[in-house]
Amino acid sequence: MLATDLPPSLIRFFAFSFGAIWGSFFNVAIYRWPRELSVVSPASRCPGCGEPIPPWRNIPILSWLLLRGKAACCGMRISPRYVLVEVLGGVLCLAIAERLILGADPGASLGDVGIETLLYFAFAGGLLVATFVDLEFMEIPDEVSLPLAALGLATVMFRDLPGAENAALGAGGGFLLVQLVFVWSYERLTGRRGMGEGDAKLLMAIGAFLGWRGALFSLIAGAFQGVAVTLGSMLAGRPLGPPDAEETAEDDDAEPGEIAPSPTTEPGEPLEGEHEEDEEEPLKIPFGPFLALGALEFFFFGDLLIERYLALFQ
């Protein structure tokens, strides 16, 4: 069967639905992997009361909208992140299908372009999970980066680009560039790390799928966009990254929203390790989301963006 044998509307509907369904799994991974929980069992449960969620209340996007963002069992507010991830999963799968299936050559086999679409959707889904975990926890799970890098290298023969040598160079070069320059060398010179090892592993996965040009583009474009967004968020008074632990920590015996005083200190007495003049903490920026954004930009618009950039010097 050829890619052109199916109606475009059917392909678009199936792609968005398929992506939204997997978006529901991405939400499970975003919540459980940083907490070192299994994504397989137990089945989906309410985060408020622990009640299992039946399938008819776990329909992507629709369930959250029909329940108005609240759990049906206990009325707990459900974060808009859940529906956002499901929508993004659908949009990403639709966009990849639009490019690889609907944009395929007239004689392209539906099976070939279908496999390539699934592989790149797995790649985009991993970037999505890495983005939201990094925004909340300032870390990128190895459960995302390492399997994604292995998948990119193992399936290079099923994709038109970047080719085996290019993928290997992108994966190895991307990892070493960040690990040697922005992790180890930067730490040796300044006493702190400029980027984390999770960023190095994520760039390795990006290189495995997009080659060395994609890895380099993601790093440079991610850096520029990260600086711009960080400056904007600081000017707006809403810095990136997870909330300060002091603002969110709660003792088990404290009332909700309150922090129990330390039993070993008197009121007004400085805590252990606390000085009258607090040392200013270095600004911490989750860089994973910007690497992921740069990777998606390269996948969808890389050739056009590079062409226009080079045209500026002609």
C-alpha positions as CSV (number, residue, x, y, z in Angstrom):
1,M,0.0,0.0,0.0
2,L,1.2,3.5,-0.9
3,A,1.2,6.5,1.4
4,T,-1.1,8.2,-1.0
5,D,-3.8,5.4,-0.8
6,L,-5.3,6.7,2.4
7,P,-7.4,9.8,2.7
8,P,-5.4,12.7,4.3
9,S,-8.2,13.4,6.8
10,L,-8.0,9.8,8.1
11,I,-4.3,10.0,8.5
12,R,-4.5,13.3,10.4
13,F,-7.3,12.0,12.7
14,F,-5.5,8.8,13.5
15,A,-2.1,10.6,14.1
16,F,-3.6,13.1,16.5
17,S,-5.6,10.5,18.4
18,F,-2.6,8.2,18.6
19,G,-0.3,10.9,19.8
20,A,-2.9,12.0,22.5
21,I,-3.2,8.5,23.8
22,W,0.5,8.2,24.1
23,G,0.5,11.6,25.8
24,S,-1.4,10.0,28.6
25,F,1.5,7.6,29.1
26,F,4.0,10.5,28.9
27,N,2.2,12.0,31.9
28,V,2.7,8.8,33.8
29,A,6.4,8.8,33.0
30,I,6.8,12.5,33.9
31,Y,5.3,11.8,37.3
32,R,6.8,8.4,38.1
33,W,10.3,8.3,36.7
34,P,11.7,11.2,38.8
35,R,10.2,9.5,41.9
36,E,11.8,6.2,40.9
37,L,8.4,4.5,40.5
38,S,7.4,1.9,37.9
39,V,5.5,3.2,34.8
40,V,3.9,-0.3,34.4
41,S,2.2,-0.9,37.7
42,P,0.1,0.0,39.5
43,A,-2.5,1.2,37.0
44,S,-3.4,4.9,36.9
45,R,-4.7,6.1,40.3
46,C,-5.9,9.4,41.6
47,P,-3.0,11.4,43.1
48,G,-5.3,12.6,45.9
49,C,-7.1,9.6,47.3
50,G,-5.4,6.7,45.5
51,E,-8.6,5.5,43.9
52,P,-8.0,3.5,40.6
53,I,-9.1,5.5,37.6
54,P,-11.4,3.5,35.3
55,P,-10.8,3.6,31.6
56,W,-13.9,5.6,30.8
57,R,-12.5,8.4,33.0
58,N,-9.0,8.2,31.5
59,I,-9.8,9.4,27.9
60,P,-7.1,11.7,26.8
61,I,-8.0,15.4,26.7
62,L,-11.8,14.8,26.9
63,S,-11.7,13.4,30.5
64,W,-9.9,16.5,31.8
65,L,-12.2,18.8,30.0
66,L,-15.5,17.0,31.0
67,L,-14.4,16.8,34.6
68,R,-13.3,20.4,34.6
69,G,-9.8,19.6,35.8
70,K,-10.9,17.8,38.9
71,A,-10.8,14.2,40.0
72,A,-14.2,12.5,39.9
73,C,-13.5,10.4,43.0
74,C,-12.4,13.1,45.5
75,G,-12.7,16.4,43.7
76,M,-8.9,17.1,43.8
77,R,-7.7,19.6,41.3
78,I,-5.7,18.0,38.5
79,S,-2.9,20.0,37.0
80,P,-3.5,21.5,33.5
81,R,-0.1,19.9,32.7
82,Y,-1.9,16.6,32.1
83,V,-4.1,17.9,29.3
84,L,-1.3,20.0,27.9
85,V,1.0,17.0,27.5
86,E,-1.8,15.0,25.8
87,V,-2.5,17.9,23.4
88,L,1.2,18.3,22.7
89,G,1.5,14.5,22.1
90,G,-1.3,14.7,19.5
91,V,0.1,17.8,17.8
92,L,3.6,16.4,17.6
93,C,2.4,13.1,16.1
94,L,0.2,15.0,13.6
95,A,3.1,17.3,12.6
96,I,5.4,14.3,12.1
97,A,2.8,12.4,10.0
98,E,2.2,15.6,8.0
99,R,5.8,15.7,7.0
100,L,6.7,12.1,6.6
101,I,3.4,10.5,5.4
102,L,1.4,13.2,3.7
103,G,4.6,14.9,2.4
104,A,6.1,11.6,1.1
105,D,6.9,11.0,-2.5
106,P,3.9,9.6,-4.5
107,G,5.5,6.1,-4.8
108,A,6.5,5.8,-1.1
109,S,5.4,2.7,0.7
110,L,3.0,3.4,3.6
111,G,4.8,0.8,5.7
112,D,8.2,2.5,5.3
113,V,7.0,6.0,6.0
114,G,4.8,4.6,8.8
115,I,7.7,3.0,10.6
116,E,9.8,6.2,10.2
117,T,6.9,8.3,11.6
118,L,6.6,6.0,14.7
119,L,10.4,6.2,15.3
120,Y,10.4,10.0,15.2
121,F,7.3,10.2,17.3
122,A,9.1,8.1,19.9
123,F,11.9,10.6,19.7
124,A,9.6,13.6,20.1
125,G,7.8,11.9,23.0
126,G,11.1,11.4,24.8
127,L,11.9,15.1,24.3
128,L,8.5,15.9,25.7
129,V,9.0,13.8,28.8
130,A,12.5,15.2,29.3
131,T,11.2,18.8,29.0
132,F,8.6,18.5,31.7
133,V,10.7,16.5,34.1
134,D,13.6,19.0,33.8
135,L,11.3,22.0,34.4
136,E,10.0,20.5,37.6
137,F,13.0,18.6,39.0
138,M,16.1,20.0,37.2
139,E,17.0,16.6,36.0
140,I,16.6,14.5,32.9
141,P,15.9,10.8,33.6
142,D,18.3,8.2,32.1
143,E,15.1,6.2,31.4
144,V,14.5,8.8,28.6
145,S,17.9,9.6,27.2
146,L,19.7,6.2,27.1
147,P,17.0,4.1,25.5
148,L,16.3,7.0,23.1
149,A,20.0,7.1,22.0
150,A,20.0,3.3,21.6
151,L,16.8,3.4,19.5
152,G,18.2,6.2,17.3
153,L,21.4,4.2,16.5
154,A,19.7,0.9,16.2
155,T,17.0,2.1,13.7
156,V,19.1,4.3,11.5
157,M,18.5,1.9,8.5
158,F,14.8,2.6,8.7
159,R,15.2,6.4,8.4
160,D,16.3,8.4,5.3
161,L,18.5,10.6,7.4
162,P,21.0,11.1,8.9
163,G,22.9,7.9,8.0
164,A,24.8,5.5,10.3
165,E,28.1,7.4,10.4
166,N,26.4,10.7,10.9
167,A,24.2,9.3,13.7
168,A,27.2,7.8,15.5
169,L,29.2,11.0,15.2
170,G,26.2,13.1,16.4
171,A,25.6,10.8,19.4
172,G,29.2,10.5,20.4
173,G,30.3,14.0,19.5
174,G,27.2,15.6,21.2
175,F,27.8,13.7,24.4
176,L,31.5,14.4,24.6
177,L,31.1,18.1,23.7
178,V,28.8,18.8,26.6
179,Q,30.5,16.4,29.0
180,L,34.0,17.5,28.4
181,V,33.5,21.3,27.9
182,F,30.3,22.3,29.7
183,V,30.4,19.8,32.6
184,W,34.0,18.7,33.5
185,S,36.1,21.6,32.2
186,Y,33.6,24.3,33.2
187,E,33.5,22.8,36.7
188,R,37.3,22.7,37.0
189,L,37.5,26.4,36.0
190,T,34.6,27.8,37.9
191,G,33.9,25.4,40.7
192,R,30.4,24.6,39.5
193,R,28.9,22.9,36.4
194,G,27.6,24.9,33.5
195,M,25.4,22.0,32.3
196,G,24.4,18.7,33.8
197,E,25.2,15.1,32.7
198,G,21.6,14.7,31.9
199,D,22.0,17.4,29.2
200,A,25.0,15.5,27.7
201,K,23.0,12.3,27.5
202,L,20.0,14.1,26.0
203,L,22.2,15.6,23.3
204,M,23.6,12.1,22.7
205,A,20.0,11.0,21.9
206,I,19.4,14.0,19.7
207,G,22.5,13.3,17.8
208,A,21.5,9.7,17.3
209,F,18.3,10.8,15.6
210,L,19.4,14.0,13.9
211,G,23.2,13.5,13.3
212,W,26.0,15.9,14.2
213,R,24.4,18.9,12.4
214,G,21.2,18.4,14.4
215,A,23.1,18.0,17.7
216,L,25.1,21.2,17.1
217,F,22.1,23.1,16.0
218,S,20.2,22.0,19.1
219,L,23.0,23.1,21.4
220,I,23.5,26.5,19.8
221,A,19.8,27.3,19.2
222,G,19.0,26.0,22.6
223,A,21.6,28.2,24.2
224,F,20.4,31.4,22.5
225,Q,16.7,30.7,23.2
226,G,17.5,29.7,26.8
227,V,19.3,33.0,27.5
228,A,16.4,34.9,25.9
229,V,13.7,33.1,27.8
230,T,15.7,33.2,31.1
231,L,16.2,37.0,30.8
232,G,12.6,37.5,30.0
233,S,11.4,35.4,32.9
234,M,13.8,37.2,35.3
235,L,12.5,40.6,34.2
236,A,8.9,39.3,34.7
237,G,9.8,38.1,38.2
238,R,9.1,34.5,37.4
239,P,12.5,32.7,37.2
240,L,12.7,29.3,35.5
241,G,13.2,26.0,37.4
242,P,11.5,24.3,40.3
243,P,10.2,26.3,43.2
244,D,12.5,26.9,46.2
245,A,12.4,23.9,48.5
246,E,12.0,26.3,51.5
247,E,8.8,27.6,49.9
248,T,7.3,24.2,49.3
249,A,8.5,21.9,52.0
250,E,5.9,20.7,54.5
251,D,6.3,18.7,57.7
252,D,4.1,15.6,58.1
253,D,2.6,17.1,61.3
254,A,2.3,20.7,60.0
255,E,-0.9,22.1,58.7
256,P,-1.2,22.3,54.9
257,G,0.8,25.3,53.6
258,E,2.8,25.7,56.8
259,I,6.3,24.7,57.6
260,A,6.9,23.2,61.1
261,P,9.7,24.9,63.1
262,S,12.8,22.9,63.8
263,P,12.7,21.2,67.2
264,T,16.4,21.9,67.8
265,T,16.4,25.7,67.4
266,E,14.9,28.6,69.2
267,P,12.8,31.2,67.4
268,G,15.2,33.6,65.7
269,E,18.2,31.3,66.1
270,P,20.0,30.6,62.7
271,L,19.7,27.1,61.4
272,E,22.7,24.8,61.2
273,G,24.9,25.9,58.3
274,E,23.1,29.2,58.0
275,H,25.1,32.4,58.1
276,E,23.9,35.9,58.8
277,E,24.9,36.8,55.2
278,D,23.6,34.1,52.9
279,E,25.8,33.3,50.0
280,E,24.0,34.0,46.7
281,E,23.1,30.8,45.0
282,P,24.1,30.5,41.3
283,L,21.3,30.8,38.9
284,K,20.1,27.3,37.8
285,I,18.4,27.0,34.5
286,P,16.8,23.8,33.1
287,F,18.5,23.5,29.8
288,G,16.8,20.3,28.6
289,P,13.7,22.0,27.4
290,F,15.8,24.3,25.1
291,L,17.8,21.4,23.7
292,A,14.5,19.6,23.0
293,L,13.1,22.8,21.3
294,G,16.2,23.2,19.2
295,A,16.0,19.5,18.2
296,L,12.3,19.8,17.1
297,E,13.1,23.1,15.2
298,F,15.9,21.3,13.3
299,F,13.7,18.3,12.5
300,F,10.9,20.4,11.0
301,F,12.7,23.5,9.7
302,G,16.5,22.7,9.9
303,D,17.4,23.1,6.3
304,L,15.3,26.2,5.9
305,L,16.8,27.9,9.0
306,I,20.4,27.0,8.1
307,E,19.9,28.2,4.5
308,R,18.5,31.6,5.7
309,Y,21.3,31.9,8.2
310,L,24.0,31.3,5.6
311,A,22.2,33.8,3.3
312,L,23.0,36.5,5.8
313,F,26.7,36.3,4.9
314,Q,26.4,36.2,1.2
